[in-house]
Amino acid sequence: MKDVIIIGAGPCGLSAAIECQRQGLSSLIIEKSFIVHSIYLYPTNMQFFSTAELLEIGGVPFTSPNDKPYRHEALVYYRRAAGQHGLDIAAYEEALAVEPLSDGSFAVHTSNLRGERQIRCAANVVIATGYFDQPNLIGIPGEELPKVSHYFGEAHPYTGMKVTVIGGSNSAVDAALELMRVGASVDIVYRGDSISENIKPWVRPIFESMVQKDKITLHLQSRVTEITADSVIITAKDGGTTKLDNDFVLALTGFRPNRALLASAGVTMDDDMDKPEFDPATMESNIPGLYVAGVIASGRNANEVFIETGRGHGKLIADHIITKPKAEVKELN
């Protein structure tokens, strides 16, 4: 029986485990993939918006020669932080359901890569599952085609291809610039009047310059309404349509948290924003002993919680757990 089971080995889950460890609480992290899987899924050459200091957890310094660290540096850093604190991580084990028990403890039902199921028990559970596994689907004909991806790794596979990027955020702009550099023909389609105001300030002028030089074609106030094997149909705000020859589509339309585990435990959701009910001072949900950390605590707008804010949730949780009397709990056989 652990004092705490943390579901999710992203930065916020790791931080929660470290803070619990500092308070003398035994913990186990259950992770269906591997440590900081979400960061691994970021584009290969991605540079963070945050400084290294704002990404630190557990008092482990994050040193970088760059003003803003890159994805590969973050992977190294979080591996080092987990190792330095000796965190107990069950990788490639998926939490299927969280079951509150009559004595106030929890049974976490899991399955590993071999399909073997087991039940792990804890007095408290922290759900820190992030959001990168569930892309926001557009819901248009052709979105299921193999030429369509909601993830962008690196530009090399698209060399010389005609690529349509859907979206107007940092991920879309970064992808477009990388694609242009390998000789891809790039169209960006975005429903807004202009690209996002939150584009990295050192990237925006480069992007705008490439648009002005016709190196990237920007379609504003427009939507992709159909994808075929060799084209995309773009519909403008005024109803006019354009057909573009196309080889690949990158639908970089964001992601949303998976609420299945919260629902399995009976956590109350806000009807409007699909946001779990929790006390922001402790991160405890309406189910005593069940906590949320990181982006899972946000509503449908996953961008309201970042690593630099979510990393502090673990301390709130650990500080609250140690104020509670330890429950008399029994192991499940």
N, C-alpha and C positions, 0 to 999 in steps of 0.2 A: 504493500500500500504506500503510494507516494503522497506527500502533502499536496503536490500540484502536478497536473499533467497539462502541458502546453501543446496545443495542436497548431503546427505551422513553424517552420524553422527559417522564416524570413528575419530581417533585422529586428522587427518588433517582437517576434517570438523569442529570439535569442536574448534580447534585452530583458524580457520578462523573466526568462530562466535565470539570468545572471542576478537580477535584483532579488529573486526568491532565494537564490543560493546565498546572497549576502545576509539575508535575514535568517539563515539557518534552516531553511525549508528544503526538503528533498524534492527534486523535480525530474521529470522526464519530458523530452520533446518528441512528439510524434510527427513525422513529416512524410507525406506520400511520395515525394520525389527525393530531393537532396537539399542540402543547406543552401539558403538564399536562391532557390530555384527561380524566383521572379526576376532577380537581377541577372541571372544567367540568360533569361529570355530577352533581355534588353538587346538592342542592336549592338553588334560586336564593337563598334567604334564609338559608342555613345559616351558623351561627357555629361556629368551631372550638373544640374542647376545649382545645387548646394555646394558649400565648401566642405572640405574633408572633416573639419571640426564638427560640423552640424550632423555628420553621419556617424559619429563615434558612439559606441555603446560600451557599457561596463568599465569605463575608465581606461580603456585601451587606446592609446594614441593612434590616430590615422594620419600618417605622414605621406605627403605626395609632393612631387616636384612641380605640380600644376596648381594653378589657382583653384580650379574645379577638377576633382578627380574623374577618372574614366572607369568604365564598367570593369575592366580587367583588374584595376587596382582595388575596387570594392570587393570583388570575389576573393582576392588574396586577404584583404583586411578582415572580412567576416569569418573566413576560415581560421585566421589567426586568433581572433577574439574568442571564438568558440573553443579552440584548442587551449588557449591560455587559461580559460576558466574551467576547463575539463567538463564541459556540458555533456550530459547523457542524451544522445540523439538516436532515436530509432528511425533510420532513413528507410525509404521505400516501404513504408507501412502506412496505409491509409486509414484514417478514422472514418468509420461508416455512420456511427450514431453515438450520441451522448445520452446516457440514460440516468436521470436522477433516481437515487435509491431512497428507501424509506428512512434510513438512518442519517440522511443529509449528505452522504457521499455520492460518488458518481461511478458508473461503469462505462468505459469507453470501448465500444466494439470496433475492432480493427481487422484489416486483412493485409497480408504481405504479398510479395511478388509471386510466391508459389500458390497463392489463393488460400493459404492457411489463415483461419480466423481465430482470434483470441479476444479475451476481455481483460482490459487493464483498469485498475481501480485507483482512485485518488479522492482525497477529501475536497479538493477544489480543481476546477478545470478552467483554463484560459484558451479561448478560441482566437487565434491570430493567423487566419488562413489567407489573408491577402485577397487578390482579385484577378490575377493574371491568367487564370485558367478559363475564364468565361468572357469572351469578347462580346461587345455589343453588335448584334447582327443587324443588318440594314433591312432585311426582309424583302429582297427584290429578286426577280427571276434571274437565275444564273449564279447566284451567290455561292451555291454549293459546288460549282465547277472546280476542278483541280488547279486551274490557273489563278484562283483567288486565294489570298492568304490574309489573315488578320495580324500576322506577325512579320516583322522585317528584321532579318539577321545582318546581312551585309549585301553590298551591291554587286559583287562579282558575278553571281549567277544570272544577272539580268543584262550583262554586257551586250550592247547592240540591239536590245529588245525595245518594243513599245510598251511602256508601263504607265498605267493610270494609278495615281495615289488618291485615295479618298480621305479627306480630313484636312484640318487647318491648324493643327497643334504642332508642338515641338517635334513629335515623332514623325509627322507627315513632312515637315520642312526639312528635317535632318535626312530623311530617306530620299527626298527629291534631290537634295544636293549631292548625296553620295551616288545616286543613280546617274546623275548628269556627268559626274566625274569619270564614270566607266563607259561613257558613250551611249547610255540609254536615251531614248526619246521619252521625255517625261511630261505628263499632264497631271496637274493637281486639280481636283474638283472639290469645292467647299461651298456649303450652303450659306455661309455668312457673307457680310458686305466686305470683309477684309479678313486676312488671316488673324489668328488669335493675338490678343494684346500681350500674352505671356510668352511669346517667342523669346528665346535667349537673346539678350541685347547684342551680343557679339556675333550672332548668327543672322539676325534680321537684315542688316544692310547688305550682307553677301547674297542672301536669298533674293531680296528686292532687285539687286543689280542683275542677277541672272535672269529674272523675269523680264526686266527692261531690255536685256540683250537677246531675248527670245531663246535663251538656253533652256528655260522651263516655261511651259504654258500654264497659266493660272486661270481657272474657270470659277469665278465667284458667283454667288447667288444662284448656284446650280447644284443639281443632284445627279448621281448615276442612278438611272431608273431600270436599266436592264443590262445584263452581261451575257454575251454569247461567246462561242468558241474563238471567234476572231475579231470581236468588236465590243465596244461599250456604247450605250445610248445615254447621252447627257441631256437632261431637261433643265432649261433655265427658268428663272422666276416668272418670266412672262409667258411661259408655256412652250417656247420654241425648243426644238430638239436638234441635237448634233450627233452624228454617228462617227466614232473614231475607230480606225484600225487599232487593234490591241492584241498584245501577247500575254500580258500579266496584269492583275489588279491587286494592289495592296490596300485593303480596306482598314485603314488605321483610325478606327472610330472609337477607340477606348474599350474599357473593360468594366465589369461590375462584379461585386463580391457574390460568392455563392452562399446562400443563406440556409442550405439544407441542414447543416449540423445544428445551427441555432434553432431551427424549426423542430428538429428531432427531440430537442431538450425542452421545448415548450416556451422558448423566449418570445416575448411579445414584440410585435413589429409595428412601426408607425405606418399607417395605411398609405399616406401620401408619398413618403420617400423611401419606404421599405427599409427603415432604419431600426435597429434593435433598441429596445428600451434598456437604458443603463444609467447609473449614477455617474456623472462626469468626474466627481471627486474621488471615486473608488474604482470605476470601470466595471462595477458589479451589475449584472443584469437583474431582471425581475425574479430570476431563479437564484436564491441564495447560494453562494459558492461558485457560480458560473460567471466568468468574466470575459470581456472582449478587449482586444488590443490591436492597434493598427487600423488599417483601412476598413476592416470588417465593421468597425464602429461608425462608419460613415453612412450616408444615405446613398441614393443612386448616383450622386456626384462624388465619385471615388476620389477626386482631386482635393477634397476638403481635409484629407489626412495624408501627410507625407511621412517619410522616414524620420525627418527631424522633429516632427510633433509626436508621431506614434511611438518613438523610442522611449518617451517619458511615461507611457502608460504602465509599463512594467513596475516602476517604483510605486505608483499609486496602488497597484494591485497587491504587491508584496507588503506594503505598509498596512493595508487593510486586513490582509489575511492574518498577520501576526497579532492583530487586536482581538481576534475571535478565539473562543475556547476550542481546543482540539476535540473533534468528535470522536466518539467511540465507534470505530468502524471495523468491519470484518472483511477478510479477503473472500473473493468469489472463487469457487473452485471450477 
